[in-house]
């Protein structure tokens, strides 16, 4: 018998190994060669040995010549393959952002166990009840069970990926969003590539997006909705669930490891047809992506500064173009870059100029704080105080906005001049009283108890607090409206998504009269009974040394003002400012966003700033300030002379040090049509940075601090 078996085996032709190039999720753009006897295609995920590790990579090329001592592919993942359009997107992402291609791939599978999740979970869950217990999101599972029944669940457990693909062809829309004639007309003008939906606050951009989604989902494709902040995910989930009863995928940094594996696998295999996530969701692998929507596209949170620097909105547009799927950008306050693209016919443009129903834009009142005598003890002007009092009598809700967390932004001793500062950052410590008295650095997170006496002179009566935050505003409101039920909305008080959601529901149920918040309340919230908005400090960003400071200020103020009067009751907004005649406030008072954007564009063009030029920031950082300075000078000298390129700096960053690291920065500027990335890449390929320093390259920088 043994001989017969040997004869049979020897008679089989041994498969000829094929050599493939594999991209690995490491900080490199190199490809690594492996041999395989398993049939593979470009875009396949393969498990391969790499040194002492085993990694998942992506097949990038086929048919390389056979080289001795090549290691062999261990496994091929059969449930997902990267399409040619997706691979082209990865390459363009790396080429534009200067992020190594391997680092881009690492963002596609941020949790490598995603590819092995079903086998590891289902092996240890032999029964349906155990599967539900292991699921980190039982509500999602329960919804799915209701839709499909117990028998379908058992089928899924036995043959997971087939059922997921089968389910992705089902329609879960239980109703179609009702659109006004104005919204219906706008829906018909959405293009098949990139479309910008510009709508005043409360115009119903979300409903138009949901209506457009229906046809995409009915065709069995996935829809990705990007939001700038984790706090907005739950709001979108609730809006989608009004019309859609199918599985919803979630993706953001706040998910637990178990939840990331679960949702990642559902997204990858197509079980989740609607995915709501933060910026990193744009980089994930999808089974059959059919549409991308970017909510609040203007928000700076889409720009990732820490880690690989990329802009989620720009990557969404790029991915939509490469994969030939529509990308919808939505905002009431378009970013200057998007407005420039609209003017140059790169985006289709849809305008929603009417609020939903009978709602009207709020009337804006500008208050001159120089005449109204605002002080550290009285932050609110008399007209704003009276408006708050009248709103309380009418049992309507009010919102006070100040863009500062905590109580105050400086703790000082008048006797000796001591100022509490952070030991790791060049910044003053802010004062917080909630949940208990502390000093905190808003950059590195350092905390210490609030001292009862000056650490330097031991004085007690000379201690003072400068500046004001949400806690101090709340204190003032309670002093003249003690009967008002106040609520603070900031990241310190609402420290997690569950607590924030509970607070928002309490506001919806009118358990609070006056809301006091930071930018956390600036966008996405709909409170029908909120009819008054007060901006405590309308000038908070005008003096910032940042080319985008005016644009950001207008966007924030416009979004906050837009929270008022979204129901049937007309709204009012009061803005306290010391620069009453500044063009920004004049445009804001008239709700004239196009006028403001055009003036900003004219200024950028005059001084040769983006979007009229390309700009890149190169930052050298390290513990030793002298070394950082010297290597930044060497880096500038290393760049070859080029008449198309202007190099500014090096100069120290405004906040220096930051988290104990000193930073010196170069800005490289070129015309829009010049391949600045090639110029930078070729220079850096021949420049060596010592291990004790870091060099960070950022195309289209947003952070100038």
C-alpha positions as CSV (number, residue, x, y, z in Angstrom):
1,X,0.0,0.0,0.0
2,X,2.8,2.4,0.9
3,X,4.4,1.8,-2.5
4,X,1.2,2.5,-4.3
5,X,0.7,5.7,-2.5
6,X,4.3,6.8,-3.3
7,X,3.8,6.0,-7.0
8,X,0.5,8.0,-7.1
9,X,2.1,11.0,-5.5
10,X,5.2,10.9,-7.7
11,X,3.0,10.8,-10.8
12,X,1.4,14.2,-9.9
13,X,3.1,17.2,-11.6
14,X,4.6,19.4,-8.8
15,X,3.2,22.9,-9.2
16,X,5.8,25.3,-10.5
17,X,6.3,28.1,-7.9
18,X,5.5,31.7,-9.0
19,X,7.5,34.6,-7.7
20,X,5.4,37.6,-6.5
21,X,6.2,41.0,-5.1
22,X,4.5,41.7,-1.8
23,X,3.9,45.1,-0.1
24,X,4.2,44.7,3.7
25,X,2.7,47.0,6.4
26,X,6.0,48.4,7.5
27,X,7.5,51.9,7.3
28,X,9.0,51.4,3.8
29,X,8.0,51.6,0.1
30,X,10.0,48.5,-0.7
31,X,8.5,45.3,-2.2
32,X,9.5,41.9,-1.0
33,X,9.7,38.8,-3.2
34,X,8.1,35.5,-2.2
35,X,7.4,32.2,-4.0
36,X,4.0,30.6,-4.0
37,X,2.4,27.5,-5.4
38,X,-1.0,28.8,-4.4
39,X,-2.7,30.7,-7.3
40,X,-2.8,34.4,-6.4
41,X,-3.8,37.7,-8.1
42,X,-2.7,41.2,-7.8
43,X,-4.5,42.7,-4.8
44,X,-4.7,39.4,-2.8
45,X,-3.8,39.5,0.9
46,X,-1.2,36.9,1.7
47,X,0.4,35.8,5.0
48,X,4.2,35.7,4.7
49,X,7.2,35.2,7.0
50,X,9.2,38.4,7.6
51,X,12.3,37.9,9.8
52,X,11.0,36.4,13.0
53,X,7.5,37.7,12.4
54,X,4.6,36.6,10.3
55,X,2.8,39.5,8.5
56,X,-0.2,40.0,6.2
57,X,0.8,41.8,3.0
58,X,-0.7,42.6,-0.4
59,X,0.3,41.1,-3.7
60,X,1.6,44.0,-5.8
61,X,3.2,42.3,-8.9
62,X,3.3,38.9,-10.5
63,X,5.9,37.0,-12.5
64,X,9.3,38.0,-11.1
65,X,12.3,35.7,-11.9
66,X,13.0,32.9,-9.5
67,X,15.7,33.8,-6.9
68,X,17.4,31.2,-4.6
69,X,16.4,30.9,-0.9
70,X,13.1,32.8,-1.3
71,X,10.6,32.2,1.5
72,X,7.2,30.9,0.6
73,X,3.7,32.4,1.1
74,X,2.0,30.8,4.1
75,X,-1.7,31.6,3.3
76,X,-3.9,33.5,0.9
77,X,-6.9,35.4,2.3
78,X,-9.7,34.5,-0.1
79,X,-12.6,36.7,1.2
80,X,-11.3,40.1,0.0
81,X,-9.1,41.3,-2.8
82,X,-8.0,44.9,-3.6
83,X,-9.4,46.2,-6.8
84,X,-7.2,47.9,-9.4
85,X,-8.9,51.2,-8.5
86,X,-8.1,50.7,-4.8
87,X,-4.5,49.8,-5.5
88,X,-4.2,53.0,-7.7
89,X,-5.7,55.0,-4.8
90,X,-3.0,53.6,-2.4
91,X,-0.3,54.5,-4.8
92,X,-1.6,58.0,-5.3
93,X,-2.0,58.5,-1.5
94,X,1.6,57.6,-0.9
95,X,2.8,59.6,-3.8
96,X,1.0,62.8,-2.8
97,X,1.4,62.7,1.0
98,X,5.0,61.3,0.9
99,X,3.9,58.6,3.3
100,X,5.8,55.3,2.6
101,X,3.5,52.9,0.7
102,X,3.9,50.2,3.5
103,X,2.6,52.7,6.1
104,X,-0.4,53.4,3.8
105,X,-1.1,49.7,3.7
106,X,-0.9,49.6,7.5
107,X,-3.8,52.0,7.6
108,X,-5.8,49.6,5.4
109,X,-5.6,46.9,8.0
110,X,-4.9,48.8,11.2
111,X,-5.8,45.6,13.2
112,X,-4.2,42.7,11.4
113,X,-6.4,40.2,13.2
114,X,-9.3,41.6,11.1
115,X,-8.4,39.0,8.5
116,X,-8.6,36.2,11.0
117,X,-11.5,37.4,13.2
118,X,-14.3,34.9,12.1
119,X,-12.2,31.8,12.5
120,X,-10.9,32.8,15.9
121,X,-14.3,33.9,17.2
122,X,-16.5,31.2,15.7
123,X,-14.2,28.4,16.8
124,X,-14.8,29.4,20.4
125,X,-18.5,30.0,20.1
126,X,-20.2,26.7,19.2
127,X,-23.7,28.0,19.9
128,X,-25.7,31.0,18.8
129,X,-26.0,32.3,22.3
130,X,-22.3,32.2,22.8
131,X,-21.8,34.1,19.6
132,X,-24.1,36.9,20.9
133,X,-22.2,37.0,24.1
134,X,-18.8,37.3,22.3
135,X,-20.1,40.1,20.1
136,X,-19.0,43.5,21.4
137,X,-22.0,45.2,19.8
138,X,-25.0,43.0,20.7
139,X,-27.5,45.6,19.6
140,X,-26.3,45.4,16.0
141,X,-26.5,41.6,16.1
142,X,-30.0,41.7,17.7
143,X,-31.1,44.0,14.9
144,X,-29.7,41.7,12.3
145,X,-31.3,38.6,14.0
146,X,-34.7,40.3,13.9
147,X,-34.3,41.0,10.2
148,X,-33.1,37.6,9.2
149,X,-34.4,35.1,11.8
150,X,-32.6,32.5,13.8
151,X,-32.1,30.1,10.9
152,X,-30.1,32.7,8.9
153,X,-27.9,33.3,11.9
154,X,-27.0,29.6,12.1
155,X,-26.2,29.7,8.4
156,X,-23.9,32.6,8.9
157,X,-22.1,30.8,11.7
158,X,-21.5,27.8,9.5
159,X,-20.5,29.8,6.4
160,X,-19.8,33.3,7.4
161,X,-18.5,35.0,4.2
162,X,-21.0,33.6,1.9
163,X,-23.9,34.8,4.0
164,X,-22.3,38.2,4.3
165,X,-22.0,38.7,0.6
166,X,-25.5,37.4,0.2
167,X,-26.8,39.9,2.7
168,X,-25.1,42.8,1.1
169,X,-27.5,42.5,-1.9
170,X,-30.6,43.0,0.4
171,X,-32.4,46.3,0.7
172,X,-32.9,47.5,4.3
173,X,-34.5,50.8,3.6
174,X,-37.8,50.7,5.4
175,X,-38.8,54.2,4.3
176,X,-37.5,56.9,1.9
177,X,-36.5,60.3,3.4
178,X,-39.2,62.9,2.7
179,X,-37.7,65.8,0.7
180,X,-39.1,69.2,0.0
181,X,-39.3,70.4,-3.6
182,X,-36.1,72.4,-3.1
183,X,-34.3,69.3,-1.7
184,X,-35.7,67.1,-4.5
185,X,-34.4,69.5,-7.1
186,X,-30.9,69.5,-5.5
187,X,-30.9,65.7,-5.4
188,X,-31.3,65.6,-9.1
189,X,-28.1,67.7,-9.6
190,X,-25.7,65.4,-7.7
191,X,-23.1,64.2,-10.1
192,X,-21.4,60.8,-10.5
193,X,-18.0,62.0,-9.3
194,X,-17.3,64.7,-6.6
195,X,-20.3,66.8,-5.7
196,X,-20.3,69.6,-3.1
197,X,-23.6,70.0,-1.3
198,X,-23.5,73.5,0.2
199,X,-26.5,74.2,2.4
200,X,-27.2,76.8,5.1
201,X,-27.4,75.4,8.6
202,X,-30.7,73.5,9.0
203,X,-31.3,73.1,5.2
204,X,-31.5,69.3,5.4
205,X,-28.2,68.2,3.7
206,X,-28.4,65.0,5.7
207,X,-31.8,64.0,4.2
208,X,-30.5,64.7,0.7
209,X,-27.5,62.5,1.4
210,X,-29.7,59.7,2.8
211,X,-32.0,59.8,-0.2
212,X,-29.0,59.5,-2.6
213,X,-27.7,56.6,-0.5
214,X,-30.8,54.5,-1.1
215,X,-30.1,53.7,-4.7
216,X,-26.5,52.9,-3.9
217,X,-27.5,50.4,-1.1
218,X,-30.3,48.9,-3.3
219,X,-27.6,48.1,-5.8
220,X,-25.9,46.0,-3.2
221,X,-23.0,48.4,-2.6
222,X,-21.5,49.9,0.6
223,X,-21.8,53.5,1.7
224,X,-19.1,55.2,3.8
225,X,-20.1,58.3,5.8
226,X,-17.1,60.2,7.3
227,X,-17.6,62.5,10.3
228,X,-14.9,64.8,11.7
229,X,-15.4,63.8,15.4
230,X,-16.3,60.6,17.2
231,X,-19.2,62.4,19.0
232,X,-21.0,62.8,15.7
233,X,-21.0,59.1,14.9
234,X,-24.0,58.3,17.2
235,X,-26.0,61.2,15.7
236,X,-25.5,59.8,12.2
237,X,-26.4,56.3,13.3
238,X,-29.7,57.6,14.7
239,X,-30.4,59.5,11.5
240,X,-29.7,56.5,9.3
241,X,-31.7,54.2,11.5
242,X,-34.8,56.3,10.9
243,X,-34.9,54.9,7.3
244,X,-32.5,52.0,7.3
245,X,-32.8,48.8,9.3
246,X,-29.7,46.9,8.2
247,X,-26.3,46.4,9.9
248,X,-24.3,49.6,10.4
249,X,-20.5,49.5,10.7
250,X,-18.6,51.8,13.0
251,X,-15.0,52.9,12.8
252,X,-13.0,55.3,15.0
253,X,-10.2,55.3,17.5
254,X,-12.6,55.1,20.5
255,X,-13.5,51.5,19.7
256,X,-12.1,48.7,21.9
257,X,-9.8,46.1,20.4
258,X,-12.5,43.5,20.2
259,X,-14.9,46.0,18.6
260,X,-12.3,47.0,16.0
261,X,-11.9,43.4,15.0
262,X,-15.6,42.8,14.8
263,X,-16.5,45.9,12.8
264,X,-13.3,45.7,10.7
265,X,-14.3,42.2,9.5
266,X,-17.9,43.2,8.9
267,X,-16.7,46.2,6.8
268,X,-14.1,44.1,4.9
269,X,-16.5,41.3,4.0
270,X,-19.5,43.4,3.2
271,X,-21.7,42.4,6.0
272,X,-22.0,46.1,7.1
273,X,-23.4,48.1,4.1
274,X,-23.5,51.5,5.9
275,X,-20.3,52.5,7.6
276,X,-20.0,55.6,9.8
277,X,-16.5,56.5,10.9
278,X,-13.8,59.1,11.5
279,X,-11.1,60.0,9.0
280,X,-9.2,56.7,9.3
281,X,-12.3,54.9,7.8
282,X,-11.5,56.2,4.4
283,X,-8.3,54.1,4.3
284,X,-10.0,50.7,5.1
285,X,-10.5,47.8,2.7
286,X,-14.2,47.5,1.6
287,X,-16.0,44.7,-0.1
288,X,-17.9,46.8,-2.6
289,X,-17.7,50.5,-1.9
290,X,-20.2,52.5,-3.9
291,X,-20.3,55.9,-2.4
292,X,-18.4,58.2,0.1
293,X,-20.0,61.1,2.0
294,X,-17.9,63.6,3.9
295,X,-20.0,65.5,6.5
296,X,-18.7,69.0,7.7
297,X,-16.0,68.7,5.1
298,X,-14.4,72.0,6.2
299,X,-13.5,70.7,9.7
300,X,-9.8,70.7,10.5
301,X,-10.2,67.4,12.4
302,X,-10.1,65.6,9.0
303,X,-6.4,66.5,8.9
304,X,-4.2,64.0,10.8
305,X,-1.2,65.7,12.2
306,X,0.1,63.0,14.5
307,X,1.4,59.9,12.7
308,X,1.1,59.7,8.9
309,X,-0.1,63.1,7.8
310,X,-3.1,63.0,5.5
311,X,-6.4,64.8,5.0
312,X,-9.4,62.5,5.3
313,X,-11.5,64.7,3.0
314,X,-8.8,64.9,0.3
315,X,-8.3,61.1,0.5
316,X,-12.1,60.6,0.1
317,X,-12.1,62.7,-3.1
318,X,-9.0,60.8,-4.4
319,X,-10.5,57.4,-3.6
320,X,-13.8,58.3,-5.2
321,X,-12.0,59.3,-8.3
322,X,-9.7,56.3,-8.5
323,X,-12.6,53.8,-7.8
324,X,-15.1,55.7,-10.0
325,X,-17.6,56.2,-7.3
326,X,-19.5,59.4,-6.2
327,X,-18.0,61.4,-3.3
328,X,-20.4,63.9,-1.6
329,X,-18.8,66.8,0.3
330,X,-21.3,68.5,2.7
331,X,-21.0,71.8,4.6
332,X,-22.7,75.1,5.4
333,X,-19.3,76.7,5.4
334,X,-17.1,75.3,2.6
335,X,-13.4,75.2,3.1
336,X,-11.4,77.6,1.0
337,X,-9.8,74.6,-0.8
338,X,-13.2,73.2,-1.8
339,X,-14.5,76.6,-2.8
340,X,-11.5,77.1,-5.0
341,X,-12.2,73.6,-6.6
342,X,-15.8,74.6,-7.2
343,X,-14.8,77.8,-8.9
344,X,-12.4,75.8,-11.2
345,X,-15.2,73.3,-12.0
346,X,-13.4,70.4,-10.4
347,X,-16.5,69.7,-8.2
348,X,-20.2,69.7,-9.1
349,X,-22.0,72.3,-6.9
350,X,-25.4,71.9,-5.3
351,X,-26.8,74.7,-3.1
352,X,-29.5,74.3,-0.5
353,X,-30.5,77.9,0.3
354,X,-33.7,77.3,2.3
355,X,-34.0,75.9,5.8
356,X,-36.2,72.8,6.3
357,X,-39.9,73.6,7.0
358,X,-40.7,77.1,8.3
359,X,-37.4,77.6,10.0
360,X,-35.4,80.8,9.2
361,X,-31.8,81.8,9.7
362,X,-31.4,83.6,13.1
363,X,-31.0,87.3,13.3
364,X,-27.5,88.3,14.3
365,X,-26.8,91.1,16.7
366,X,-23.2,92.4,17.1
367,X,-22.3,93.7,20.5
368,X,-19.3,96.0,21.0
369,X,-17.6,94.9,24.2
370,X,-15.6,98.2,24.4
371,X,-18.8,100.1,24.9
372,X,-20.7,97.4,26.9
373,X,-17.9,97.3,29.5
374,X,-17.1,93.6,29.6
375,X,-14.7,92.7,32.4
376,X,-13.2,89.6,34.1
377,X,-16.1,89.7,36.6
378,X,-18.8,90.4,34.0
379,X,-18.1,88.4,30.8
380,X,-21.7,88.8,29.4
381,X,-22.9,92.2,28.2
382,X,-26.2,93.6,29.4
383,X,-28.1,93.0,26.1
384,X,-27.0,89.3,26.2
385,X,-28.0,89.0,29.8
386,X,-31.4,90.4,29.1
387,X,-31.9,88.1,26.1
388,X,-31.0,85.1,28.3
389,X,-33.5,86.2,30.9
390,X,-36.3,86.7,28.4
391,X,-35.6,83.3,26.8
392,X,-35.8,81.7,30.2
393,X,-39.2,83.3,30.8
394,X,-40.4,82.0,27.5
395,X,-39.2,78.5,28.4
396,X,-36.9,78.4,25.3
397,X,-33.4,77.1,25.4
398,X,-30.2,79.2,25.0
399,X,-26.6,78.4,24.1
400,X,-23.5,80.3,25.2
401,X,-20.3,79.5,23.3
402,X,-16.8,80.1,24.4
403,X,-13.9,78.3,22.8
404,X,-12.0,77.6,26.1
405,X,-12.2,74.5,28.3
406,X,-12.0,74.8,32.1
407,X,-12.3,77.9,34.2
408,X,-9.4,80.1,33.3
409,X,-6.3,80.0,31.2
410,X,-3.6,81.3,33.6
411,X,-2.9,81.0,37.3
412,X,-0.7,83.8,38.6
413,X,0.7,85.2,41.8
414,X,0.6,89.0,41.8
415,X,3.1,89.2,44.7
416,X,6.1,87.5,43.1
417,X,4.9,87.1,39.4
418,X,4.9,83.3,39.4
419,X,2.9,81.8,36.6
420,X,1.9,78.1,36.5
421,X,3.4,76.6,33.4
422,X,3.9,73.1,31.9
423,X,7.3,71.4,32.5
424,X,7.0,69.6,29.1
425,X,5.5,72.3,26.9
426,X,6.0,76.1,26.5
427,X,2.4,76.8,27.6
428,X,0.6,78.1,30.7
429,X,-1.4,75.6,32.7
430,X,-5.2,76.1,32.5
431,X,-7.4,76.1,35.6
432,X,-10.2,73.6,36.0
433,X,-12.6,73.2,38.8
434,X,-14.7,70.3,37.4
435,X,-14.7,67.5,38.5
436,X,-12.2,68.8,41.1
437,X,-9.7,71.8,41.2
438,X,-6.6,71.1,39.0
439,X,-4.1,72.7,36.7
440,X,-3.8,71.1,33.3
441,X,-1.8,71.4,30.1
442,X,-4.2,71.3,27.1
443,X,-1.3,70.0,24.9
444,X,0.4,67.1,26.7
445,X,-2.3,66.4,29.3
446,X,-0.1,67.1,32.4
447,X,-2.2,67.6,35.5
448,X,-1.5,68.7,39.1
449,X,-3.7,69.7,42.0
450,X,-4.5,73.4,42.2
451,X,-2.2,74.7,44.9
452,X,-3.6,76.6,47.9
453,X,-0.6,78.9,48.0
454,X,2.1,80.2,45.6
455,X,4.8,77.5,45.2
456,X,7.4,80.3,44.9
457,X,6.6,82.9,47.6
458,X,4.1,80.8,49.6
459,X,1.6,83.7,49.4
460,X,-2.1,82.9,49.6
461,X,-4.0,86.2,49.1
462,X,-2.2,87.3,45.9
463,X,-3.3,84.4,43.7
464,X,-5.4,85.3,40.7
465,X,-6.9,83.6,37.6
466,X,-6.8,85.2,34.2
467,X,-9.0,84.4,31.2
468,X,-12.3,82.6,31.1
469,X,-13.6,79.2,30.1
470,X,-16.9,77.4,30.1
471,X,-16.8,76.8,33.8
472,X,-16.5,80.5,34.6
473,X,-19.2,81.5,32.2
474,X,-21.5,78.9,33.9
475,X,-20.6,80.4,37.3
476,X,-21.6,83.9,36.0
477,X,-24.9,82.6,34.5
478,X,-25.8,81.0,37.8
479,X,-25.1,84.2,39.7
480,X,-27.8,86.3,37.9
481,X,-30.1,83.4,36.8
482,X,-30.0,81.0,39.7
483,X,-33.2,79.4,38.7
484,X,-31.8,78.4,35.3
485,X,-30.9,74.7,34.7
486,X,-27.4,75.0,33.1
487,X,-25.3,72.3,31.4
488,X,-21.7,72.4,30.4
489,X,-20.7,70.7,27.1
490,X,-16.9,70.2,26.8
491,X,-14.6,67.3,26.4
492,X,-13.7,67.5,30.1
493,X,-17.2,67.2,31.4
494,X,-18.6,64.9,28.6
495,X,-15.4,62.7,28.7
496,X,-16.8,59.8,26.6
497,X,-19.3,59.2,23.9
498,X,-21.8,57.5,26.2
499,X,-21.9,60.4,28.6
500,X,-22.1,62.9,25.7
501,X,-25.0,61.0,24.2
502,X,-26.8,61.0,27.5
503,X,-26.3,64.7,27.9
504,X,-27.6,65.4,24.3
505,X,-30.7,63.3,25.0
506,X,-31.3,65.3,28.1
507,X,-31.0,68.6,26.1
508,X,-33.5,67.2,23.5
509,X,-35.9,66.4,26.4
510,X,-35.5,70.0,27.6
511,X,-34.0,69.1,30.9
512,X,-31.7,72.1,30.6
513,X,-32.4,75.8,29.9
514,X,-29.0,77.1,29.1
515,X,-26.1,75.2,27.4
516,X,-22.6,76.4,27.8
517,X,-20.1,74.8,25.5
518,X,-17.0,74.7,23.4
519,X,-16.6,73.6,19.8
520,X,-18.3,70.4,20.9
521,X,-21.6,72.1,20.3
522,X,-20.6,73.9,17.0
523,X,-21.9,71.4,14.5
524,X,-24.3,68.6,13.8
525,X,-26.7,69.2,16.7
526,X,-30.4,69.8,16.2
527,X,-32.3,71.3,19.2
528,X,-35.7,72.5,18.0
529,X,-36.4,74.5,21.1
530,X,-33.0,76.3,21.1
531,X,-33.7,79.9,19.9
532,X,-30.9,82.0,21.4
533,X,-27.1,81.7,20.8
534,X,-24.6,84.0,22.6
535,X,-20.9,84.1,21.5
536,X,-19.0,85.2,24.6
537,X,-15.7,85.9,22.7
538,X,-16.1,86.4,19.0
539,X,-12.4,87.5,18.6
540,X,-10.8,84.4,20.0
541,X,-8.9,83.4,16.8
542,X,-8.4,86.7,14.9
543,X,-4.9,87.3,16.4
544,X,-3.6,83.8,15.7
545,X,-0.5,83.5,13.6
546,X,-2.1,81.1,11.2
547,X,-3.1,81.6,7.5
548,X,-6.4,79.7,8.2
549,X,-7.3,81.5,11.5
550,X,-9.9,83.8,9.9
551,X,-11.4,81.0,7.8
552,X,-11.7,78.8,10.9
553,X,-13.2,81.5,13.0
554,X,-15.9,82.3,10.4
555,X,-16.7,78.6,10.1
556,X,-17.0,78.0,13.9
557,X,-19.1,81.1,14.5
558,X,-21.4,80.4,11.5
559,X,-21.9,76.8,12.7
560,X,-22.6,77.9,16.3
561,X,-25.0,80.6,15.2
562,X,-26.8,78.0,13.1
563,X,-27.9,76.1,16.2
564,X,-30.5,78.8,16.8
565,X,-34.0,78.8,15.3
566,X,-34.0,75.4,13.7
567,X,-37.6,74.8,14.7
568,X,-40.7,76.8,14.2
569,X,-39.7,79.6,16.6
570,X,-37.4,82.3,15.1
571,X,-33.8,82.5,16.5
572,X,-31.4,85.2,17.6
573,X,-27.7,85.3,17.9
574,X,-25.6,87.8,19.9
575,X,-21.9,88.1,19.1
576,X,-19.6,90.0,21.5
577,X,-16.6,91.5,19.7
578,X,-14.1,94.3,20.1
579,X,-13.7,94.5,16.2
580,X,-17.2,95.5,15.2
581,X,-16.1,96.7,11.7
582,X,-14.0,93.7,10.8
583,X,-15.1,92.3,7.4
584,X,-15.6,88.8,9.0
585,X,-18.3,90.0,11.3
586,X,-19.9,92.1,8.6
587,X,-20.2,89.1,6.3
588,X,-21.4,87.0,9.2
589,X,-24.1,89.5,10.1
590,X,-25.5,89.2,6.6
591,X,-25.1,85.4,6.4
592,X,-22.9,86.1,3.3
593,X,-20.5,83.1,3.2
594,X,-19.6,83.6,-0.5
595,X,-18.5,87.1,0.1
596,X,-16.3,86.1,3.0
597,X,-14.7,83.2,1.0
598,X,-14.0,85.4,-2.0
599,X,-12.3,88.0,0.2
600,X,-10.2,85.3,1.8
601,X,-9.3,83.9,-1.6
602,X,-8.2,87.3,-2.8
603,X,-6.0,87.7,0.2
604,X,-4.4,84.3,-0.3
605,X,-3.8,85.0,-3.9
606,X,-2.2,88.4,-3.1
607,X,0.3,86.9,-0.6
608,X,0.9,83.6,-2.6
609,X,-0.7,81.2,-0.1
610,X,-2.7,78.0,-0.7
611,X,-4.8,77.1,-2.5
612,X,-2.9,79.2,-5.1
613,X,0.4,77.5,-4.4
614,X,1.6,74.2,-3.0
615,X,3.0,74.2,0.6
616,X,4.8,71.6,2.6
617,X,6.1,71.7,6.1
618,X,9.3,69.8,7.2
619,X,9.8,69.7,11.0
620,X,13.0,68.6,12.7
621,X,12.4,67.7,16.4
622,X,14.4,66.3,19.3
623,X,15.3,66.6,23.0
624,X,18.4,68.8,22.4
625,X,17.5,72.2,21.0
626,X,20.9,72.9,19.5
627,X,21.0,69.7,17.5
628,X,17.5,70.3,16.2
629,X,18.5,73.8,15.1
630,X,21.7,72.7,13.5
631,X,20.1,69.9,11.5
632,X,17.3,72.1,10.3
633,X,19.9,74.5,8.9
634,X,21.7,71.5,7.2
635,X,18.4,70.4,5.8
636,X,17.8,73.8,4.2
637,X,21.3,73.8,2.7
638,X,20.8,70.3,1.3
639,X,17.9,71.4,-0.9
640,X,19.1,72.1,-4.4
641,X,18.6,75.6,-5.9
642,X,15.4,75.7,-8.0
643,X,13.7,78.8,-9.4
644,X,10.2,77.2,-8.9
645,X,10.7,76.6,-5.2
646,X,10.9,79.0,-2.3
647,X,12.2,77.7,1.1
648,X,11.1,79.6,4.2
649,X,12.9,79.2,7.5
650,X,14.1,77.3,9.4
651,X,12.3,78.9,12.4
652,X,11.3,77.6,15.8
653,X,7.6,76.5,16.2
654,X,5.5,79.0,18.2
655,X,5.0,76.5,21.0
656,X,8.5,75.2,21.8
657,X,9.2,72.8,23.4
658,X,6.1,70.6,23.0
659,X,6.0,67.4,25.1
660,X,9.7,67.9,25.9
661,X,10.7,68.0,22.2
662,X,12.1,71.1,20.5
663,X,10.9,71.7,17.0
664,X,12.3,73.8,14.1
665,X,10.4,74.0,10.9
666,X,11.0,74.7,7.2
667,X,8.2,75.6,4.7
668,X,8.7,74.7,1.1
669,X,6.5,76.5,-1.4
670,X,6.0,76.1,-5.2
671,X,3.5,76.9,-7.9
672,X,0.4,74.8,-8.1
673,X,1.5,72.9,-11.2
674,X,5.0,72.0,-10.0
675,X,5.7,68.5,-8.7
676,X,6.8,69.6,-5.3
677,X,6.6,66.1,-3.9
678,X,9.2,64.8,-6.3
679,X,11.5,67.7,-5.4
680,X,11.2,66.9,-1.7
681,X,11.4,63.2,-2.1
682,X,14.6,63.4,-4.2
683,X,16.2,65.7,-1.6
684,X,15.3,63.6,1.4
685,X,16.5,60.4,-0.3
686,X,20.1,61.7,0.1
687,X,19.7,63.3,3.5
688,X,20.3,61.4,6.7
689,X,18.7,62.3,10.0
690,X,20.4,60.9,13.1
691,X,18.4,58.4,15.3
692,X,18.0,60.9,18.1
693,X,16.1,63.3,15.8
694,X,12.9,63.0,13.9
695,X,12.0,64.5,10.5
696,X,8.3,64.9,9.9
697,X,7.0,65.9,6.4
698,X,3.5,67.3,5.9
699,X,2.0,68.2,2.6
700,X,-0.7,70.9,2.9
701,X,-0.1,71.6,6.6
702,X,-3.0,72.7,8.8
703,X,-1.2,73.0,12.1
704,X,1.2,76.0,12.4
705,X,1.9,75.7,16.1
